[in-house]
Amino acid sequence: MQGKIDVLVCTTIIESGLDIPNVNTIIVNQADKLGLGQLYQLRGRVGRGAHRAYAYLLYDRKGRLTEQAKKRLQTIFEATELGAGFQIALRDLEIRGAGNLLGPEQSGQIGAVGFDLYVKLLADAVEGLKALARGEPPPPSRMQPPVQIDVPLTAFIPESYVGDLNLRLSLYQRMAAADAPRPGGQADAAADLERELTDRFGPPPTPVRNLLYIVRVRALAKRAHIASIAREEGAAGGRVLAVRALDGYDFGATIALPARRDLERTDGVTIGHAQLRIDLQLAGDRWRETLVRALEAAADA
């Protein structure tokens, strides 16, 4: 720390919180034999000050890397942005497998289906077993197919707004994952993201605001059991926005009568049993607000 010695040779014990801010390079020998968490912690020993840092992960070129070792090294190589620890933890679960969560065996297929889908499948299986134990038929799966959305908006994150490619990809991933319903009346994920983006990068440009609007629409659509929101040709050749419910759901019946009457009085809106249609020409610029009102009414039913 005083700069009297330039090189520290040590074991992996330094992963446990060693903090020397002026260190700028770490060389990890036989990195293929270390775990993903170890590699992440070791890499974090450098770059703790104002100096640009370098991490060299070495392995024996005469030896043969296992498939898991390749995946661990590749994950560390790719996870360079701040806050990557959680993504590394998820990747570690996929590489090693989560094991049998209901028993002692350390086996599982999480690497084949991904962590998120694995947890949903597991939850469905547990509910089915509980129902059978009570002598009841298994309940229908709570897993919904993704909502298909095709709306007349240009939505993306411009390079001029967020310059770093990895950061843009990370934001896209967060937006894609932000459509889950949030219990307890918490603020919606789109509003949280907009506040964060404004704080970090300034006021969002129009394409980003459109993207956040789609995030909000997707969240409401999932809660309202919507299968798709897409542009179609109308009867008179005009363009309409068709909101179709999942099979077995009566979209019109789920909307409370006062809200339904209010929507039907809106220009260009038609409500049927399994769908809602918005005439884009008649609705004009109000179609966005109308769509959100309809989805909120159905989602809160």
Secondary structure, 3 states (H helix, E strand, C coil): CCCCCCCCCCCHHHHCCCCCCCCCEEEECCHHHCCHHHHHHHHCCCCCCCCCCEEEECCCCCCCCCHHHHHHHHHHHHCCCCCCHHHHHHHHHHHHCCCCCCCCCCCCCHHHHCHHHHHHHHHHHHHHHHHHHCCCCCCCCCCCCCCEEECCCCCCCCCCCCCCHHHHHHHHHHHHHCCCCCHHHCCCHHHHHHHHHHHHHCCCCHHHHHHHHHHHHHHHHHHCCEEEEEEEECCCCCEEEEEEECCCCCHHHHCCHHHHHHHHCCCCEEECCCEEEEEHHHHHHHHHHHHHHHHHHHHCC
